[in-house]
Amino acid sequence: MAKLSLAEVETIADLAKLSLTDAEKATFQEQLSAILDYAEMLQRVDTTNVPPTASAIPLSNVMRPDEVALSLSNEEALFNAPESEDGSFKVRAVLE
């Protein structure tokens, strides 16, 4: 059982920029110790026949095919634009 000391909990809280009451320190001491116990238990699981993987579920491309379709005309796209110039949106300069 990996039991954290109160000093270790205080160090973790300090690194996380948390100010904890004594009751909160005791609560976190128990909770963090339980997390470490669970991680220790997971370390004992035999994974010799499990291949390395980047994801636990199979992934597939969810993008739609790139197909030509009808779209807005330039005039329709610029209809509600606050400002436009030469068929383009006109915006104020961000970098000068």
Biotite code that builds the C-alpha atoms (Angstrom):
import biotite.structure as struc

atoms = struc.array([
    struc.Atom([0.000, 0.000, 0.000], chain_id="A", res_id=1, res_name="MET", atom_name="CA", element="C"),
    struc.Atom([1.510, 3.314, -1.130], chain_id="A", res_id=2, res_name="ALA", atom_name="CA", element="C"),
    struc.Atom([0.556, 5.696, 1.646], chain_id="A", res_id=3, res_name="LYS", atom_name="CA", element="C"),
    struc.Atom([1.428, 9.324, 1.019], chain_id="A", res_id=4, res_name="LEU", atom_name="CA", element="C"),
    struc.Atom([2.604, 11.396, 3.951], chain_id="A", res_id=5, res_name="SER", atom_name="CA", element="C"),
    struc.Atom([1.034, 14.731, 4.793], chain_id="A", res_id=6, res_name="LEU", atom_name="CA", element="C"),
    struc.Atom([4.310, 16.388, 3.798], chain_id="A", res_id=7, res_name="ALA", atom_name="CA", element="C"),
    struc.Atom([4.047, 14.826, 0.319], chain_id="A", res_id=8, res_name="GLU", atom_name="CA", element="C"),
    struc.Atom([0.440, 16.011, 0.008], chain_id="A", res_id=9, res_name="VAL", atom_name="CA", element="C"),
    struc.Atom([1.535, 19.510, 1.046], chain_id="A", res_id=10, res_name="GLU", atom_name="CA", element="C"),
    struc.Atom([4.293, 19.427, -1.584], chain_id="A", res_id=11, res_name="THR", atom_name="CA", element="C"),
    struc.Atom([1.818, 18.349, -4.276], chain_id="A", res_id=12, res_name="ILE", atom_name="CA", element="C"),
    struc.Atom([-0.621, 21.067, -3.193], chain_id="A", res_id=13, res_name="ALA", atom_name="CA", element="C"),
    struc.Atom([2.184, 23.643, -3.267], chain_id="A", res_id=14, res_name="ASP", atom_name="CA", element="C"),
    struc.Atom([3.196, 22.577, -6.786], chain_id="A", res_id=15, res_name="LEU", atom_name="CA", element="C"),
    struc.Atom([-0.452, 22.856, -7.872], chain_id="A", res_id=16, res_name="ALA", atom_name="CA", element="C"),
    struc.Atom([-0.702, 26.278, -6.171], chain_id="A", res_id=17, res_name="LYS", atom_name="CA", element="C"),
    struc.Atom([-3.487, 25.062, -3.865], chain_id="A", res_id=18, res_name="LEU", atom_name="CA", element="C"),
    struc.Atom([-4.009, 26.134, -0.296], chain_id="A", res_id=19, res_name="SER", atom_name="CA", element="C"),
    struc.Atom([-5.660, 23.322, 1.603], chain_id="A", res_id=20, res_name="LEU", atom_name="CA", element="C"),
    struc.Atom([-7.140, 23.071, 5.057], chain_id="A", res_id=21, res_name="THR", atom_name="CA", element="C"),
    struc.Atom([-5.987, 20.291, 7.374], chain_id="A", res_id=22, res_name="ASP", atom_name="CA", element="C"),
    struc.Atom([-9.210, 18.386, 6.632], chain_id="A", res_id=23, res_name="ALA", atom_name="CA", element="C"),
    struc.Atom([-8.654, 18.714, 2.876], chain_id="A", res_id=24, res_name="GLU", atom_name="CA", element="C"),
    struc.Atom([-5.058, 17.525, 3.264], chain_id="A", res_id=25, res_name="LYS", atom_name="CA", element="C"),
    struc.Atom([-6.260, 14.427, 5.101], chain_id="A", res_id=26, res_name="ALA", atom_name="CA", element="C"),
    struc.Atom([-8.914, 13.777, 2.445], chain_id="A", res_id=27, res_name="THR", atom_name="CA", element="C"),
    struc.Atom([-6.415, 14.187, -0.400], chain_id="A", res_id=28, res_name="PHE", atom_name="CA", element="C"),
    struc.Atom([-3.919, 11.994, 1.439], chain_id="A", res_id=29, res_name="GLN", atom_name="CA", element="C"),
    struc.Atom([-6.433, 9.147, 1.407], chain_id="A", res_id=30, res_name="GLU", atom_name="CA", element="C"),
    struc.Atom([-7.627, 9.766, -2.154], chain_id="A", res_id=31, res_name="GLN", atom_name="CA", element="C"),
    struc.Atom([-4.160, 10.145, -3.684], chain_id="A", res_id=32, res_name="LEU", atom_name="CA", element="C"),
    struc.Atom([-2.951, 7.068, -1.796], chain_id="A", res_id=33, res_name="SER", atom_name="CA", element="C"),
    struc.Atom([-5.882, 5.093, -3.224], chain_id="A", res_id=34, res_name="ALA", atom_name="CA", element="C"),
    struc.Atom([-4.984, 6.266, -6.747], chain_id="A", res_id=35, res_name="ILE", atom_name="CA", element="C"),
    struc.Atom([-1.372, 5.167, -6.267], chain_id="A", res_id=36, res_name="LEU", atom_name="CA", element="C"),
    struc.Atom([-2.560, 1.792, -4.941], chain_id="A", res_id=37, res_name="ASP", atom_name="CA", element="C"),
    struc.Atom([-4.697, 1.320, -8.039], chain_id="A", res_id=38, res_name="TYR", atom_name="CA", element="C"),
    struc.Atom([-1.789, 2.276, -10.327], chain_id="A", res_id=39, res_name="ALA", atom_name="CA", element="C"),
    struc.Atom([0.403, -0.228, -8.471], chain_id="A", res_id=40, res_name="GLU", atom_name="CA", element="C"),
    struc.Atom([-2.241, -2.915, -9.013], chain_id="A", res_id=41, res_name="MET", atom_name="CA", element="C"),
    struc.Atom([-2.331, -2.111, -12.746], chain_id="A", res_id=42, res_name="LEU", atom_name="CA", element="C"),
    struc.Atom([1.456, -2.503, -12.908], chain_id="A", res_id=43, res_name="GLN", atom_name="CA", element="C"),
    struc.Atom([1.033, -6.148, -11.848], chain_id="A", res_id=44, res_name="ARG", atom_name="CA", element="C"),
    struc.Atom([-1.276, -7.003, -14.801], chain_id="A", res_id=45, res_name="VAL", atom_name="CA", element="C"),
    struc.Atom([0.391, -9.360, -17.301], chain_id="A", res_id=46, res_name="ASP", atom_name="CA", element="C"),
    struc.Atom([0.515, -7.545, -20.647], chain_id="A", res_id=47, res_name="THR", atom_name="CA", element="C"),
    struc.Atom([3.151, -9.683, -22.372], chain_id="A", res_id=48, res_name="THR", atom_name="CA", element="C"),
    struc.Atom([0.702, -10.850, -25.089], chain_id="A", res_id=49, res_name="ASN", atom_name="CA", element="C"),
    struc.Atom([-0.913, -7.456, -25.624], chain_id="A", res_id=50, res_name="VAL", atom_name="CA", element="C"),
    struc.Atom([0.471, -5.608, -28.646], chain_id="A", res_id=51, res_name="PRO", atom_name="CA", element="C"),
    struc.Atom([1.365, -1.932, -28.263], chain_id="A", res_id=52, res_name="PRO", atom_name="CA", element="C"),
    struc.Atom([-1.339, 0.362, -29.548], chain_id="A", res_id=53, res_name="THR", atom_name="CA", element="C"),
    struc.Atom([-2.046, 4.078, -29.748], chain_id="A", res_id=54, res_name="ALA", atom_name="CA", element="C"),
    struc.Atom([-5.786, 3.637, -29.249], chain_id="A", res_id=55, res_name="SER", atom_name="CA", element="C"),
    struc.Atom([-7.985, 1.102, -27.506], chain_id="A", res_id=56, res_name="ALA", atom_name="CA", element="C"),
    struc.Atom([-10.669, 1.343, -30.168], chain_id="A", res_id=57, res_name="ILE", atom_name="CA", element="C"),
    struc.Atom([-10.257, 1.156, -33.943], chain_id="A", res_id=58, res_name="PRO", atom_name="CA", element="C"),
    struc.Atom([-10.227, 4.552, -35.617], chain_id="A", res_id=59, res_name="LEU", atom_name="CA", element="C"),
    struc.Atom([-11.428, 5.382, -39.088], chain_id="A", res_id=60, res_name="SER", atom_name="CA", element="C"),
    struc.Atom([-11.458, 8.520, -41.174], chain_id="A", res_id=61, res_name="ASN", atom_name="CA", element="C"),
    struc.Atom([-14.717, 10.369, -40.491], chain_id="A", res_id=62, res_name="VAL", atom_name="CA", element="C"),
    struc.Atom([-14.242, 13.049, -43.119], chain_id="A", res_id=63, res_name="MET", atom_name="CA", element="C"),
    struc.Atom([-16.710, 13.272, -45.985], chain_id="A", res_id=64, res_name="ARG", atom_name="CA", element="C"),
    struc.Atom([-15.496, 12.853, -49.537], chain_id="A", res_id=65, res_name="PRO", atom_name="CA", element="C"),
    struc.Atom([-14.365, 16.038, -51.250], chain_id="A", res_id=66, res_name="ASP", atom_name="CA", element="C"),
    struc.Atom([-16.986, 16.533, -53.937], chain_id="A", res_id=67, res_name="GLU", atom_name="CA", element="C"),
    struc.Atom([-17.876, 19.548, -56.043], chain_id="A", res_id=68, res_name="VAL", atom_name="CA", element="C"),
    struc.Atom([-21.248, 20.983, -54.991], chain_id="A", res_id=69, res_name="ALA", atom_name="CA", element="C"),
    struc.Atom([-23.253, 24.148, -55.375], chain_id="A", res_id=70, res_name="LEU", atom_name="CA", element="C"),
    struc.Atom([-22.191, 26.970, -53.081], chain_id="A", res_id=71, res_name="SER", atom_name="CA", element="C"),
    struc.Atom([-22.834, 30.655, -52.535], chain_id="A", res_id=72, res_name="LEU", atom_name="CA", element="C"),
    struc.Atom([-21.947, 33.136, -55.201], chain_id="A", res_id=73, res_name="SER", atom_name="CA", element="C"),
    struc.Atom([-19.403, 35.783, -54.290], chain_id="A", res_id=74, res_name="ASN", atom_name="CA", element="C"),
    struc.Atom([-22.162, 38.392, -53.996], chain_id="A", res_id=75, res_name="GLU", atom_name="CA", element="C"),
    struc.Atom([-24.244, 36.151, -51.678], chain_id="A", res_id=76, res_name="GLU", atom_name="CA", element="C"),
    struc.Atom([-21.222, 35.420, -49.473], chain_id="A", res_id=77, res_name="ALA", atom_name="CA", element="C"),
    struc.Atom([-20.452, 39.133, -49.114], chain_id="A", res_id=78, res_name="LEU", atom_name="CA", element="C"),
    struc.Atom([-24.099, 40.224, -48.714], chain_id="A", res_id=79, res_name="PHE", atom_name="CA", element="C"),
    struc.Atom([-23.969, 40.690, -44.898], chain_id="A", res_id=80, res_name="ASN", atom_name="CA", element="C"),
    struc.Atom([-20.297, 41.609, -44.663], chain_id="A", res_id=81, res_name="ALA", atom_name="CA", element="C"),
    struc.Atom([-19.769, 44.913, -42.837], chain_id="A", res_id=82, res_name="PRO", atom_name="CA", element="C"),
    struc.Atom([-17.167, 45.883, -45.441], chain_id="A", res_id=83, res_name="GLU", atom_name="CA", element="C"),
    struc.Atom([-15.968, 44.368, -48.692], chain_id="A", res_id=84, res_name="SER", atom_name="CA", element="C"),
    struc.Atom([-13.521, 45.435, -51.343], chain_id="A", res_id=85, res_name="GLU", atom_name="CA", element="C"),
    struc.Atom([-12.759, 43.976, -54.768], chain_id="A", res_id=86, res_name="ASP", atom_name="CA", element="C"),
    struc.Atom([-14.913, 40.881, -54.102], chain_id="A", res_id=87, res_name="GLY", atom_name="CA", element="C"),
    struc.Atom([-13.280, 40.074, -50.745], chain_id="A", res_id=88, res_name="SER", atom_name="CA", element="C"),
    struc.Atom([-14.039, 40.624, -47.077], chain_id="A", res_id=89, res_name="PHE", atom_name="CA", element="C"),
    struc.Atom([-12.370, 43.770, -45.780], chain_id="A", res_id=90, res_name="LYS", atom_name="CA", element="C"),
    struc.Atom([-11.083, 43.548, -42.204], chain_id="A", res_id=91, res_name="VAL", atom_name="CA", element="C"),
    struc.Atom([-8.870, 45.780, -40.158], chain_id="A", res_id=92, res_name="ARG", atom_name="CA", element="C"),
    struc.Atom([-5.188, 44.893, -40.095], chain_id="A", res_id=93, res_name="ALA", atom_name="CA", element="C"),
    struc.Atom([-4.128, 42.630, -37.244], chain_id="A", res_id=94, res_name="VAL", atom_name="CA", element="C"),
    struc.Atom([-0.388, 42.957, -37.830], chain_id="A", res_id=95, res_name="LEU", atom_name="CA", element="C"),
    struc.Atom([1.212, 46.074, -39.120], chain_id="A", res_id=96, res_name="GLU", atom_name="CA", element="C"),
])
